[in-house]
């Protein structure tokens, strides 16, 4: 697609070029954190972009590696931040897709040990995937004396701000059984917080468990193709060439688009910088080229003038 | 040295060959867990081996990646398990060597944030290396609202059975400062427990922090050469060719010996199996050859008949 406009990868685009993209694409996939909002603050103009896309008959889905909330909470958050037309079936989180993977793809028989937030466990339970109850309330429990459930057939790692050594140790013990699956919601290494602080991500906890177990996790979230397969299974006739993946992180969002054959757009309101994208583009290492976005915008609000042009045209 | 006896690497040796080694070597380095003891049970005959070596004028030191106890505790443990002649200056633990690294090698100015056991912190304090006080008692503290110390100049990771997400997150934040050093006591991935359970090791926690920080830790313990440098600095005239490193783990003990130019002996009372050593020996990958022991014994008690022969010879 990028070639059709005569652009090279990693090109900053504006009004008329964005309008061309809006006309060419049917399906818009957005990451959330750093693209649509920062925590509890919507990116200025993002709500209008989303409603304009929907009003113009485009399909819009949200593809997030954030695994800490069930999908209903996303619907509430969208509504709270002024996105009035986002429905449950537009939301593809790594926790929801993990539940689909366990229930429909591998059809797990047995329970799942979750090293992750309560929201992840709730998403699994809502999908009918049974989890081991966490009963770490006993302060004297250690890996030497705790009970291990006999029927754990999968360990699922996600972001876990209640991580304890005991949880990590239990997960390591369950993974001694080669028939126990090892999944990670996503591999995000860290997330930016205000004041220069960072939050270790699922990828950090997954790395700990990979070392302790000597095994590699199957990653559900971006950049793995599985989330796109979930979308394709729920929206008929999704054509990758008609899709645009919009994200803020080169190593997850752009690589995800590249892995799934989608055109990609980097928005500079989040983690990755334009210079990093250029660095990947200029790299001699061909594997780095999968991180290069086709297009770059300062913010998704740059879509708005293009809608105005389209609307003037219709008048 | 191995060549002098006409052995190939990974050869099981017995009485006369062990006697040859005892005559040829001056300096015996022993790992502890899986070599000298299992938890609170001494390996049968190990205490007699150690005292016989000392009585024959050999230097004996203990080189352990276990970072959970200060060295005095090791002296007490040796004594409790029947090793009556082991002194403080024979014990080189990864926590002690980490303290030497921080105090004498990099001469850290500022405090150290320890993601590890209380014993590790105590070892640092005894060496005069100031640590950040852990005040995680507030159950409402999170990485969003907690205080970060302004003068942290090193993060040291070790085995930590009190690991929490907040500790990991704080360590990740400290490592945003490129001048803050990043050290790991050791890189052991896991440790065997009874009943098929395992305990995640320092290497597991280090991996989590490496991913969250995007940095690589400097490893103090085996297989890094630094512990041998500590021994050399405290025992004059240590000649690597006169040393034998005895351990139970190919990827740490044998590699450590190889990295330091020492002959190596695998004892089969611990983690690694003879077949794994043979696998490394037969591997086409030359880097795998550093894991191959020169000698293999079933247990260090196999030294005992050699001492009897030596003593008969003296009579």
Boltz contact constraints between the chains, C-beta under 6 A:
constraints:
  - contact:
      token1: [A, 161]
      token2: [B, 165]
      max_distance: 6.0
  - contact:
      token1: [A, 163]
      token2: [B, 165]
      max_distance: 6.0
  - contact:
      token1: [A, 165]
      token2: [B, 161]
      max_distance: 6.0
  - contact:
      token1: [A, 165]
      token2: [B, 163]
      max_distance: 6.0
  - contact:
      token1: [A, 168]
      token2: [B, 200]
      max_distance: 6.0
  - contact:
      token1: [A, 169]
      token2: [B, 200]
      max_distance: 6.0
  - contact:
      token1: [A, 172]
      token2: [B, 198]
      max_distance: 6.0
  - contact:
      token1: [A, 172]
      token2: [B, 200]
      max_distance: 6.0
  - contact:
      token1: [A, 173]
      token2: [B, 197]
      max_distance: 6.0
  - contact:
      token1: [A, 189]
      token2: [B, 211]
      max_distance: 6.0
  - contact:
      token1: [A, 190]
      token2: [B, 212]
      max_distance: 6.0
  - contact:
      token1: [A, 197]
      token2: [B, 173]
      max_distance: 6.0
  - contact:
      token1: [A, 198]
      token2: [B, 172]
      max_distance: 6.0
  - contact:
      token1: [A, 200]
      token2: [B, 168]
      max_distance: 6.0
  - contact:
      token1: [A, 200]
      token2: [B, 169]
      max_distance: 6.0
  - contact:
      token1: [A, 200]
      token2: [B, 172]
      max_distance: 6.0
  - contact:
      token1: [A, 200]
      token2: [B, 212]
      max_distance: 6.0
  - contact:
      token1: [A, 203]
      token2: [B, 211]
      max_distance: 6.0
  - contact:
      token1: [A, 204]
      token2: [B, 208]
      max_distance: 6.0
  - contact:
      token1: [A, 204]
      token2: [B, 211]
      max_distance: 6.0
  - contact:
      token1: [A, 204]
      token2: [B, 212]
      max_distance: 6.0
  - contact:
      token1: [A, 207]
      token2: [B, 207]
      max_distance: 6.0
  - contact:
      token1: [A, 207]
      token2: [B, 208]
      max_distance: 6.0
  - contact:
      token1: [A, 207]
      token2: [B, 211]
      max_distance: 6.0
  - contact:
      token1: [A, 208]
      token2: [B, 204]
      max_distance: 6.0
  - contact:
      token1: [A, 208]
      token2: [B, 207]
      max_distance: 6.0
  - contact:
      token1: [A, 208]
      token2: [B, 208]
      max_distance: 6.0
  - contact:
      token1: [A, 211]
      token2: [B, 189]
      max_distance: 6.0
  - contact:
      token1: [A, 211]
      token2: [B, 203]
      max_distance: 6.0
  - contact:
      token1: [A, 211]
      token2: [B, 204]
      max_distance: 6.0
  - contact:
      token1: [A, 211]
      token2: [B, 207]
      max_distance: 6.0
  - contact:
      token1: [A, 212]
      token2: [B, 190]
      max_distance: 6.0
  - contact:
      token1: [A, 212]
      token2: [B, 200]
      max_distance: 6.0
  - contact:
      token1: [A, 212]
      token2: [B, 204]
      max_distance: 6.0
